[in-house]
Amino acid sequence: MHPETHLTLHHARAAELRAEAAAHRLATQGRVPLDLRTRLGWTLVDVGLRLVSAKRPVLVG
């Protein structure tokens, strides 16, 4: 690949990454804190997933 073409592609990709980082930064700044109901709901989901994935002893008999 020609060096100038490679450099042009590098600059384009760097600009894309900067734009993506700026968009992410803006999205995280405007985030509203979760209310109690939402936090409780996600906590229950987490507990349920832990119970389902917990290894239980196999009863043979």
BELUR-V925277 format. One record per residue. RES is the residue in one small letter. SS is DSSP state (~ for helix, > for strand, _ for the rest). D_LAST is the distance of its C-alpha to the last C-alpha in Angstrom with 1 decimal. Layout:
res: (RES;RES)
ss: (SS;SS)
d_last: (D_LAST;D_LAST)
//
This chain:
res: (m;h;p;e;t;h;l;t;l;h;h;a;r;a;a;e;l;r;a;e;a;a;a;h;r;l;a;t;q;g;r;v;p;l;d;l;r;t;r;l;g;w;t;l;v;d;v;g;l;r;l;v;s;a;k;r;p;v;l;v;g)
ss: (_;_;~;~;~;~;~;~;~;~;~;~;~;~;~;~;~;~;~;~;~;~;~;~;~;~;~;~;~;_;_;_;_;_;_;~;~;~;~;~;~;~;~;~;~;~;~;~;~;~;~;~;~;_;_;_;_;_;_;_;_)
d_last: (69.0;72.3;72.1;73.6;71.0;68.2;69.8;70.2;66.5;65.5;67.7;66.3;62.7;63.6;65.1;62.0;59.8;62.2;62.3;58.5;58.3;61.0;59.1;55.9;57.9;59.4;56.1;54.6;57.7;57.7;54.1;53.7;51.2;48.2;48.3;45.7;44.1;43.5;42.2;39.8;38.6;38.0;36.2;33.8;33.3;32.6;30.1;28.3;28.2;26.9;24.0;23.2;23.5;21.6;18.7;15.5;12.6;9.7;6.4;3.7;0.0)
//
